[in-house]
Amino acid sequence: MGALFGSLTALSIGLSDLFGRHVVNRRGPVIASVVVQAVSIVASAITLAFVSSELIGIDLLIGLVSGLGLGIGLWGYLSGLGVSSSAVVSPIVATMSAVFPYAYAIVRGADATGWSLVGALVALVGLILVSFGGGPIANIAAGVRWSVISGFGYGFGLSIIMEASESSGAWPAVTQRVAALGLMVMVASRTGTGFALLGVRAAGIAAGVFAAASTIFYLLGVQADATPAVVTASMFPAVTVIVGRLAYRDSVSGMQLVGIGVALAGIAGVVAL
């Protein structure tokens, strides 16, 4: 079940990007992030009616702390793209976002055989190939600096949420998105970004709903079986590449295609072993 929920997490992130890119193209990345986080709060709150969720103070705090990490991750990622290229930013962020939660799950005592570790390593190599396949390299030093900040933020946010108890259900997802929204509103205010949403409401709602779903699936996955859940969820860059190709006619390099194949082989190893 962990692998299933992890796969649904990656798929949800890809679908969120599918609609989120429409908002980004019309209103820019910062306002798109604000819209997605705001809708995610509402969608996560609605989930409370369908998922058994107990109001536990420490788990609410864990969600908030996780959301701060994700907010920092997003801020660093957007800042990195603003000064460098995705060819520099994406591989570092994607790798750290995958390695940190996986290592944290192992430290917490998640099951991991020698062969599953090999499978995870293979999947990680595929993930790096997917990320390195996109675009020219520019302004490396600044890009690396922001990428590391982003990677730490995402890695921490995705790791600490594992500490939320199963009894709390969807509550950590709600507070996670509240904290992330607060940070992105601050970023938007400092950059003077307006909040007009003409022509992007429907896309913003869809992106936010799928973003909320990704958090819920991730929570369910790490609670069921953390190791395969974290590995399969970390494959979201491969999903976004496929979505970009199908929906926006993005160019896809041979290296990215090879990376997707390698990543899938590694995931199959983790799940099977």
Disulfide bonds with the S-S distance in Angstrom:
none
